[in-house]
Amino acid sequence: MPRRKKKWMLLRGKFGSFIVVERRWYDFAGIAKHRGHRQIWKIVAESDDHGALQKMAELTGDEVSMVVKNTYEEELTNVR
């Protein structure tokens, strides 16, 4: 049985910073394609609870607070 994908992800950067992102943005931005020794972001945790991942990131002390404006192709085609 395949694993169900979670909605939110906690990512650790190459230099130790942490961010919480939506899986939809992660897949759209193509971050998963950058694998191997040049991988910039690594998945630390996945959950459907955004608040829990946000608290985990805050506890590290290296959290990068950011808001990503999501614009997806499917939303753009629905506007027309």
C-alpha positions, 0 to 999 in steps of 0.5 A: 500500500503506497504511503499517503503524502502529507500536506506540509514539510519541514525542510533543512537547508544546506547551511542549517536553516529550516523552513516549513513549506506546503508539499504543493509548492515543493512539487511545483518548484521542482526542489525534489529534482535536485538530488545528490551531493548538490541537494540544497533542501532535505526533508526532515519531517512531514505532517498534515499539522502545520502548527506542529512543524512550525513549532519544530522549526522554531525550536531549532533557532534557525527557522527562516520565517517566510511566506511563499506566494503560490501561483499555480498554472491550474489557477491561472488557467481558471482565471481566463 
